[in-house]
Structures are given as C-alpha cells and as structure tokens.
Amino acid sequence: MAWYEKYLSIYDKPFSEVPQHIVTETRERLARLQSEEPLASIVVIGYNEEKHLQACLWALSEIDCRYPVEIIGVDNDSTDRTAEIYKLSGIPYYTEYQHSCGYARRCGLQHAKGKYYFDIDSDTLYPPQYFNIMLERLMRPGVSCVSSLWSYFPDENHSRLGLALFELCRDTFLYIQHFKRPELSVRGLVFAYNADYGRQEEYRVDIIRGEDGSMALALKKYGRIAFVRNRKARAVTGYGTIGNQSMWQSFVDHVRIQAKGILRIFSSTDHYEDTEDNLVKKK
C-alpha cells in the first residue's frame, strides 16, 4: 500500500463528505506540531481548494519531523469552503485578496517566522520524511534553496506504468537541465529556501506563472540550488499540469514545448525575458 492511499479517501471530495473524526484528529496533531520558535515555516496556500486542502493538512499533520516547525495557511480569497477548512484545522491563516500564486506565497513569506520557508500546495500530499530530508539538504553550507521531485496519483485515465514512464522521462530531462539552468527545474509544490534571502528578493507578482523559478533564479546569488532525489521526499499531486488527457498525448505535448528552447540547457543565465502572454495585464 502506498503511503498516500489513505488520504485519497477524502481527496477530491467536498468537505461535507469528510468524516468529522479526520478533521478533529488532524487539528489535534497539527496543534502538537506547532512551535513558537520554528526553524522552518511550512506555508500552505490555497485558492478554492475545498476538495483537496483537508487531505493535504491530514498528511502534514502526520509528518515525522525532527526540527521545530510552524504550519500556516494563506487563503487566496476563495469562494468555496477553503477558509473554513483552515479555521477548523486550528492553524494560523491569512487572507490574500490579490489573486495569484505569487501574491499568496509573498503573503506567507511576510508572516513566516522560521529561518527556512517551505512552499506547500494544497492539492499536494507530502510524505512523512519530506521535511527532514529537505531541511537537512537546505541547511548545508552554500545552499540557498532546494527542490524535490513529484509524482501523480494513478487513476482510471493514468496507469501506474504510464505514469512511471512519463515521470522517468521528465525526471531525466530535469536532471540534465539542472546543470546549467537549475532554476528551470524548480517547481513550487516542492520548493524550500532560506527565508531571509527570499525576503531580500520578494516574489514576482507581475507574471502569470514561473514565480518560483524566478525566486530560485534570484536566490542563486546567495548559494546553489540543490536537488533532492530521495523517493522518501517525493510529493504526490493531482493532474493540474497534465490534465485528463492520455499519458501519451501529455508526453508529446511536453516534448513539443521543451523542444522549442532545447538549446537553453547548454548555457547558464542570470536573466530571462518574459513573453507577453506570461505578463499580468495592467488594469
């Protein structure tokens, strides 16, 4: 049995269908994890994540972390029961009224008390040893930030074998890319960094996507971007980035996209020119 299977019993279900004992027990465990002097801040952002947030918090409540942490939330002005779930979980949470991951992550960083900052997506589940492994890499000399790898849940449209082959190809490409362009291999759902460095750079909120890669690029001046490939630190998430299409079609689409700028993996850079379609249009 995979470590995450019990959390799938409530994943993608309305909050009204979540058993009360799960909500209560999650709240009790989260309270025991909270430290007044955290080494790391675990920041869960969510926008209309009623069907996923409780499962994410359930998994976080069962982490096995040797270091003092705080767990806080950011509700990006949701219109469903996301804020209610934060409230019932007992963790401190804040409302960010400007919509985007950049604004939400910036809000979390402004309220975080830990020396290290963990980006957490509320539609993602994190294994028990994730924070131990990531923190121990992040605390090494010369490291400014770390990123891990992630998997997808098997379902009726995505077989375990198909997912395994897709992830093998993707992970191999990310590994090759990280030598010269490590910031392009960073994903926000598995990203952590030194919070003081992050506050000096701030999140970009003028772009639609890529705020975490941009933060990683800015953090390179403080130390290297480290990558964790330990399977015990591999998060599991839904299909936001590949949709409900077949694995083959998703693979073809990813190859087509990456092939457009494939030469980039052979040279490093400290600056990117944003395309018009990724810029937030000014009102």
N, C-alpha and C positions, 0 to 999 in steps of 0.2 A: 504493500500500500504506500503510495506517495505521501510525503509529509503534509501536503496541502489538501488532500482529498476531503478531510472533514470540513474544511472551510467552504468547500464548494457546495455544501448542503444548504447554505444561505446565499451564496454568491449569485448575483443577477436576479435576486428575488426582491419584491417590495418589502420595505421594513415591517409592514404589518404582518408578514409571514415569518418573521424571525422569532423563535421561541424566547420568552421573557428570561429564562434562566441563562441563555447565552449573553444577553445584554447585561444582566446583573453580574454574572461571573467575570465578564470582560471588564466591567467597571472596577470590580474589586482588585483584579490583577493589575490593571493599569495604575491604580492608586498606589499599590505597593512598589511599582517601578519608579515612580516619580521621585526625583532628588531635588533638594533645594540648592545644591551646588553641583550641577551636572557637568560632566566632562564633555558630553555631546548632547545636542538638541536634535530630536527626531521630529521633523515637521511634516505633517500630513496635510496636503492641500486637496480641496475638493470643490467641484462645481457640478451640481445636480448629480451627485454620486450616491443617491439613496440606495440603489441596488447593489452597491459594492463596498461602501465605506464600513459597514458593520463587520464584514468578513475581514477587511484589512485590519481593523482595530483588534479583532479577535486574534488574528495571527500575531500582531505586535504585542498583545498582552501576554503571549506565551514565549517571548524571546528569552534566550539564556545569555544574558549579557553580564560580563564581569566588571563593567565600568558603570559609574553613576550616570544616569541619563534623565532627560525630561522628554515628555511626548506632548506636543502641542499641535493644534489644528488651525487651518485657515479655510474659512468658508468664503468662496469667491462669489458671494451674493446669490446663492442658489435659490431656485423657485420651488424645489421639492422639499423633502424632509432631511436634507443633509445637515442643516444647522441643529435640528432636533437630535440627531444621532450624536453629533459632537457633544451636545449638552448632556445627554443621558450617559455618555461614556465617562463623564467626570473630568476629562482633560481640559486645560485652558484652551480656548479657541478665540479667534479673532475674525472679523468680517472685513474682507477687502471688496469694496464696491466697484472698483475698476476691473473689468474682466480681461484676464489673460493669465497664462501660467507665470509670465514674468512678474506681473503685479502681485500675484498670490505668493510666489516664492520670495519676492522682496519683502512683503509684509511679514512672512515667517522669520526672515533673517533679522528684521528690525526688532522682533520680540524674543529671539532666541538668546538664552543665557550661556549656552555651552561654548567651549573653545572650538568644537567641531560641529558642523552643520550637515545633517542628512536630509536630502530631498526624498520625500516619500509620496508616491502617487496612490490615491485612494482606491484605484481599481486594480491594485497590485498586491500580491501576497509575498511576505518575506520570511525565509526560513529561520529557525531558531538561532543559528550561529552567524547569521549575516552581519550583525553589528560588531561582534567580537573580531571577525576576520577583517572587515573593512577598517575598523578603528586601528587595529594593530598595524596594518599597512600604512594608514594615514599618519600615524604617529612616528614613522621612521624619518630620520634626518633627510632633508632635501626634498620631501614630498609636500606638494601644496594641495593636491586633490586626488581622489581615487574614483574609479568607476568599475562596475562589475558587468556580468553578462545576465541575460534573462531568457526565459522560455515562455511558451504559450501553453494554455490548457488544451489537452486533446478534447475534441468533441465530434459530433456527427459529420462535420464538414472538414475536419482536420485530424487525420490519423496520427498515432504516435510515431509511426515510421516516417510519414511525410513531414511531420514537424521536425523530427530528428535530422533528416537530410537537409531540410531548409536551414535549420539552425547551425548545422555543421558548415555549410557554405557561407552563411552570414558571418559566423564567428571567425572563420578563416580569413575572410576579407577584412574584418575589423582588426584582426591581428596584424595583417600585412600593412594596413593603413596606419596603425598606431605608431610605427617607427618614425614617420615624417610628419604626419598630421594627427597626433593623438587626440586633439580636441574634437575631431570629426567622429571619433569612435565613442565619445561620451554620450550617454543617454540619461535624461533627467530622472527616470524612475530608479536608477542605480548609481547615484552620484552623491559624493560627500566631499567636503573640503574644510579648510581652516576658515572659521567664521570671520576672524579679524581681517584676513586677506580679502574675503568676499565683500566685507563692508567698505573696503577701500575702493573696490571696483564697481559694486552695485550691479543688479540685474538690468539688462536691457529690456525696455518695455515698448520700444519703437518697432519691434519686429514681431511677426505672427508666430514663427517657430524658430527654434535654434537658440533660445535664451540660455540653455545650459551649456551648449557648446561654446557660445560666446563667453560665458563666465569662465569656462575651462581655459579658453584661449587667453583671457586676461590674467588668469592665475599662473600661467607659465612663467611669468617674470619672478615669481616667488619660490618656485620649485617645480619639480617634474610632475607630470600626470601619470599616476601609477594605475595599472590594471590588475584586477583580481580575477583569476580564472578557476578558483576553487569552486567545485559544484555545490559545496555547502553554503556558498554565498550567492547562489543563482536564484534570483527572484522569479516569480511566475505571474503572468498577467493575461489579460484578455486580448482581443483582436483589433484594438484601435488602430494599429499601424498596418495591418494586412487585410482587415475587413473580413467579409464572409465568402470571398472568392476562393477558388481552389488553391492548394499549395503551389501547384504548377504555375498557374496564372500569376500568383503573387511573386513567385521566384522570377518569372520572366519580366514582370514589371520592375522589380528591384534591380535586375541586371541592366535593363534599359536605362533606368535612371542613373545608376552608378557609372555606366559606360560613358556617359556624356562628358564627365570630367575625370576620367580614369588617370590621366597623367598627373593629377594633383598628388597622388600618393607617393610620388618620387621626389617631391621637394617640400620643404617646410615654409611656413609663412607666419607673420605676426599680425596680419590684417586681411579682412575679407570685404569685398564689395557686395553689398546687399542688392538682390534683384528687386525690381519694383513690386512684383507680386508677393514679396515677403515683408514689405514695409506696411506698417499700420497707417491707414489713410487718415490724415488730419481733418478734423471736422471744422 
